[in-house]
Amino acid sequence: MLEQLSQLEAEALTSLEDAEDEADLEEWHRSYLGRRGRLTLLLRSVGDLPKEERPAVGRRGNQVKRALEAAYEARRETVRRASLARLLAEGAVDVTLPGRPTGPGHLHITTQTLREIIAIFAEMGFQVYEAPDVETDEMNFGLLNMPPHHPARDMWDTFWISDTLLLRTHTSPGQIRVMRERYPEPIRVILPGKCYRYEQVTARSEHQFYQVEGLAVGHGITMTDLIGTLTQLARRLYGPERSIRIRGSYFPFTEPSIEADMDCILCGGEGCRVCKYSGWLEIAGAGMVHPVVLRNGGYDPDEWSGFAFGMGVERPAMLKYGIDDIRLFYGSDLRFLRQF
């Protein structure tokens, strides 16, 4: 078989010199190196040889294969250069023409919406605080009143990096970070950033998305302050005619907990797939900061109180611009992105 390999190599190299264009090169590659090529079939028969002959034949076969692959790449480059030279000689390519101008870009619709939300909260006295995307299990769950094996952890399908590190499932870990950093001062911050959840992608949910967390800690803060803040946000973002609905909910890091809904702009309250045919769309989950979370952040819940809320960024943009599928945001379709 060693002689067969040498003969095949010489024949293939001679045949390669006759290839004049891309079609010839493709045919040559299929004939010798393709899945049913002559060299490929010959190497598959190495297993039928006597055991003592296989190592030498295998080494020689790999040498021939590498030599043919290298020769093929070199010949392809030569053919391409010759083709380009022929086109230039025929005047088919005018290298003196100016290039196609690249138009100016613009901010992504998510970034535009995020900046608008930040500006609204800035006018209400909130500062921006940034927290890391990669968090510890303790920060993401434990210090937010979700110790190991707590059933509330099932609410978040998580991308784990290791046994103790994960991609944050919400921006709430930033609450602990900012409280520990600023104690004993009053706090009024928003925490914008990306979150990650291992869940099915649908018209209204993605595995990665932006969120804005809000946190206010001080003396005498009540649920009324929270509801007023969310109402002001909705009417500044969507218009003064918007209707707000507050309903009870559950979050392990707030007590009591609420969800704030707004009448669905897309369907006018009639019901659509984005609002799950209810006529209402959740804009924020919120509540009064749980005493355990306040204590973990360094604040005595007997002296301090606070509220927290979390909201998406893509979903408000969907409401504002009449977008009915969240998958469009990160599909990289310029026909969609250039509309905003």
N, C-alpha and C positions, 0 to 999 in steps of 0.2 A: 504493500500500500504506500510505502514511502516513495516509490517510483511514480505511482499514480498521482500523488500529491504534487510532485515536481513537474510532471507533464501538464497537469491541470493549471498550475501557476503560470508556466510559460505560455500556454495557450490563452489564458485569460488576459495576461498582460499584452499579448499581441493583438487580441481582439479589442482591448480597450483603446489602443492607439487609433483604431478605425472609427471610434465614436466621434461624430462631428457636431452633435447638438444634444439638447436636453433629452429628447426622445430616445436617442441612441444610448445615452448614459443610463437612462431608466431601464431600458431593455437589458443592457449589460448587467446592471446590478441585480435585476430580477433573475437573470440566467445563472449567475454565479453565487451571489450572496443572499438572495431572497430565501423565503421559508422553504421553497421547493427548488432552490438553486443547486447546481451540481456540487459545489464545495460543501454546502450544508448537508446534502444527502450522503456525501462520502464520509463526513465526520460523524454522522449518526451511526455508521456501521462499525465504528471503532470498537464498540462493545462486543462485536462478534468475533474479534481477533483473539488469539491465545493471550492469556494473562500477561506473559512476559514481553509481548510485543506492544501492548497498549501504551505504556509511558512514552516511548520514543515516537510512536505514530501521533499520539496526542500533542506532544510538543511541536512536532513538525507541522501538524494541522493548524495549530494556533499561530505559528510563524507565517504560514501561507495566508491565513485569514487577515492578519494584521498588515501584511505586505499589500494584499489586494485592496484593503480598505484605504490605506494610505495612497496607493496609486489612483484609486477612484476619486478621492478628494482633490488630488493634484490635477488630474485630468479635467474634472469638473470646473475648477478655477480657470484652467487654460481655455476651456470652451466658452466660459462666460466672458472672459476678457476679449476673446476673438469676436464674440457676438456683439459686444459693446463697441469694439473698434469698427466693425462692419456698419453698425447703425450710425455711428458718427461720420463715417466716410460717405454714407448715403444721405446725410443731412436729416435723418429722422429725429435726432435729438438736438435741439438748439440750446447749448449750454450758456448762451449769452442772455437768454430770457430771464427776467427777474423771478425770484421764487414766489410761491403763494404766500401772501401775508397771513400771519397768525393774529387773529382778533384778540382783543383783551378779554380776560376771564372775569368772573364775578363770584360773589360769595354764594355758597351752596344754600339752598332754601332752609336747611336745618340751622346753619350758622346765622342766617338772617333772623329766623324766629327766636333763636337763643339770645341774640343781642337785643331784640325787642323786649323779651321777658326781663332780661337783666336791667334794661333801662327803666322799665316800669317799677321794679323793686328798688332800684337806686333812688327813685323819687320818693319812695316810702321809707327811706333810711336804711336799706339793707346793703351790706357790703358783700363782695364776692370772696369766697374762701375755696381754695382748690385742695382736693384730697387725691391720693393715688388710686389708680385703677386696680392694681394688685394689692389685695388686702390679706390679713391674717384671719383665720377662723374666729379668733377671739373678737377682733374688731367688727367683722361682718355679722357675726351672730351672737357670740357670748356676752359681750358688754351691752348688747341691745336687748337684753332680757330673753335670749334664746340659748340657754346652756346646751351641752351635748345631749342628743336624743330628745330634745324638745320637739313636739309634733309640729310646731309652727314652722320649723325649718323646711317642711315639705312644701311650703308655699313658694319656695325659690328653687328651681332646677339649676344646679350650679356647675360651672366649669372649674374643676379642681386642677391645680398645678402640682400640688403635693398633698400630704396628709394635713398640712397646716396652712397652706397658701392657696388662694383662689382668685379668680377674676370677680370683682365685686358684683353682687347681684342687685345692689341699689346704692344710692349715694348716702344712705343713712350712717355708715361708719364715720363719715366726716363730722357727725354731731359729737361723737366722743372726742375726736381729735381737736376740734375747735374749743370745746368746753375745757378740756385739760390744758389747752394752751392759754386761754384767756381768763380762767378763774382768777380772782373773784369779780371780774367785771361783768356787767350786763352784756348780752349778746343779741345781735340782730344781723344774721348773715343768710346768704343763699349759697348753695354748693352745687354748681353745675358740673356735669361730666357724663362720661359714657358708662353704661352698665351692660352686663352680659348675662344671658340666661339660656340654658340648654333646653330649648323648647321648640315646638313646631312653628314654622314660619307660615303665617296666614295673611289675609288682607288687613288685619288689624294688629298683628304682633310680629316682631322680629327677634332674632337671637341676640342682636346688639342694638342699643338705642341710647338716646340721650335722656337725662333726667335732671331736674332742678329740685334740689332739696332746700327747704326753708327752715330756719330755726330761730326762735326768739326766746330768750331766757331773761327774766328780771323779777321784780317784785310786783305782785298784784296782777299778773297777766292772766286773762280768762279766756274761755271759749268764745266769748263775744268778739274779742280782739282777733281771734283766728278766722271766724266767719266773715268779719268785716274785711280782713286782708284778702281772702279768697274772692269775695264779691267784687272788691275793687279791681283785682287782677282780671277777672273775667270780663268786666265791663270796659276796662281800658283796652283789653286785647281784642274783643269781639264786638264792642259797641254797647252803648248804655241801655239798649232795649233787651238785653239778654236776661233770661230767667235762670235762677239758681235754685237747686234743690239740695238740701242737706239731709243725709240719712245716716243712721248708726252703722258702725262697722267694727272690725276687729283688726288691730295690729299689735304685736307683742311689745312694741316700744312706745306705745301711747295708750293713755287711759284717762278719760274715755276717748274712743276713736270714732271718726266720721269719714264719710266720703262725700265730696262735693261734685254734683252733676250739673251740667248745663244743657239746655234744650239743643237738640242736634240741628246744626245749621244745614247739614247736607240734605236732610229730608223734611225739615220744618216741623219735626215732631211726629211725622207720620210713621216712621220706622224704616230702617234700612239695614244692610248687613254690617255696616260699621258700628251702629249703635245697638246691634243685636235686636233690631225691630222693637226697641222699647221707647224710642223718641227722645231718650236722654243719653248723654255720653259723659262718662266720668272724666273729670279734668284734674282731680287731685285726691289722694288719700291723705288724711290728716288726723290730728288729735292733740290732746294735751300730753306733754312729755311725761312718760312713765316715771314715777319716783325712783325706781331702780336705775333707770338710765341717767337721771339727774345725779344720783349718788355716784354712779360709775364715772361720770364726768367731773366729779369733784364738788358738786353743788348740793347743799342740804335741802331736801324737798320740803322741810318744814318752814324754810325761809324763802325759798325761791320757787317759781313756777315758770312754765314756758309752753309754747306750742311748736309743733313741727308739721310740715307737709311735704309731700313728694308728688311731682307731676312730670309727665313726659314732655318732650319738645316736638317730636314728630306729629303726635296726635293733635296738639293745638294748631299746627300748620295745616293738617288735613282739614280741620274744621274751618279755618280761616279762608283757605283757598279752594275748598270743595274737592279735595283729593280723596278718592274712595279706596285706595290700596297703598298700604305703607311700604310695600316692596318696591315701589317706584323710587323711593328716596335713595336707595343704594344700588339701583340697577345700572347706573352709569349710562343711561339713555339721554343723550344730549337734547333730543327733541322734547323730553320732559323738563330737564333742568333749565333749559334756556327760557322757559316761560316765566321764571321767577327772578 
